[in-house]
Amino acid sequence: QVQLVESGGGLVQAGGSLRLSCVASGIIFNIDAMGWYRQAPGKQRELVATITYGGSTNYADSVKGRFTISRDNAKNTAYLQMNSLKPEDTAIYYCNAKRWSALSYDYWGQGTQVTVSS
């Protein structure tokens, strides 16, 4: 059974930092891309950052220069280093794992709350 488990969320003051981790278990075939998405109250889920198996990254404009996504392919783990946090970064952060080649899949974690106080 595939599971994505996020950790590292919490409450932080504006300007602070947090590091999120996402561990994928039960996946046999290589994950083509891992990503972080977030959903604030009353808003739609939005992309934060993604990283491919080869290390190519993509960021939302709102987090460029502040957030860094990375992954350890051997451990099926993705990280999101979040610096210079702002109150508008407050949301539930979800991890995603996709494979779009043979035997494709699209899995989501249950989310971790990030709250940034002003």
C-alpha positions in Angstrom: 0.0 0.0 0.0 1.3 3.4 -1.0 1.6 6.1 1.6 3.0 9.6 1.5 3.7 11.0 5.0 4.4 14.6 5.5 6.1 16.1 8.6 7.7 19.3 9.7 4.7 21.7 9.7 4.0 23.9 12.7 3.6 27.5 13.9 6.3 30.0 13.1 6.6 33.8 13.2 6.9 35.8 10.0 10.4 35.8 8.7 11.1 32.3 10.2 11.9 29.0 8.6 10.4 25.5 8.4 11.5 22.4 6.6 8.9 19.9 5.4 9.6 16.3 4.6 7.6 13.8 2.7 8.4 10.1 2.7 6.8 7.8 0.1 6.5 4.2 1.0 5.2 1.2 -0.8 6.2 2.6 -4.2 8.0 0.1 -6.4 8.6 2.0 -9.7 10.5 5.3 -9.9 8.6 8.5 -9.0 8.9 10.8 -12.0 8.1 13.9 -10.0 7.5 14.9 -6.4 5.8 18.1 -5.4 4.4 20.3 -2.7 1.0 21.9 -3.0 -0.9 24.0 -0.5 -4.4 25.0 0.3 -5.4 28.0 2.4 -8.9 28.3 3.9 -11.4 29.2 1.3 -8.9 28.8 -1.6 -8.1 26.2 -4.2 -5.1 24.0 -3.9 -2.1 25.5 -5.6 1.3 24.3 -6.7 4.2 25.4 -4.5 7.1 23.5 -6.1 7.9 20.3 -8.0 11.1 18.3 -8.7 11.6 15.6 -11.2 13.6 12.4 -10.8 16.5 14.1 -12.6 16.4 17.2 -10.3 14.6 19.7 -12.5 12.6 22.1 -10.3 9.6 24.4 -10.8 8.3 27.0 -8.3 5.3 29.2 -7.9 6.2 32.8 -8.4 5.1 33.6 -4.9 7.7 31.4 -3.3 10.7 31.8 -5.7 13.8 32.8 -3.8 12.3 31.8 -0.5 11.5 28.1 -0.8 13.8 25.3 -2.0 12.6 21.8 -3.0 14.9 18.8 -3.0 14.7 15.1 -3.0 16.5 11.9 -2.2 15.6 9.4 -4.8 17.1 6.4 -2.9 14.8 7.2 0.0 11.7 8.3 -2.0 11.8 11.4 0.1 11.2 15.1 -0.8 11.9 18.1 1.2 10.7 21.7 1.2 12.9 24.3 2.9 10.9 27.4 3.5 12.6 30.6 4.5 11.4 34.1 5.0 7.9 32.9 5.7 5.0 35.2 5.4 1.5 35.1 6.9 0.2 34.4 3.4 2.1 31.2 3.3 -0.3 29.8 6.0 -2.0 26.7 4.5 -2.1 23.0 4.6 0.8 21.7 2.6 0.4 18.4 0.7 3.0 16.2 -0.8 2.4 14.6 -4.2 4.1 11.8 -6.1 3.5 11.2 -9.8 4.6 8.8 -12.4 3.5 9.5 -15.9 5.4 6.7 -17.8 4.4 3.1 -17.8 2.3 2.0 -14.7 1.4 5.6 -14.0 0.2 6.8 -10.6 -0.7 10.0 -8.7 -0.6 9.9 -5.0 -1.2 12.5 -2.3 -0.3 12.8 1.4 -2.7 13.8 4.1 -1.1 17.2 4.5 0.7 19.1 7.2 -0.4 22.5 8.6 1.9 25.5 8.3 0.8 28.6 10.2 2.8 31.8 10.0 1.9 34.5 12.5 2.5 38.2 11.9 
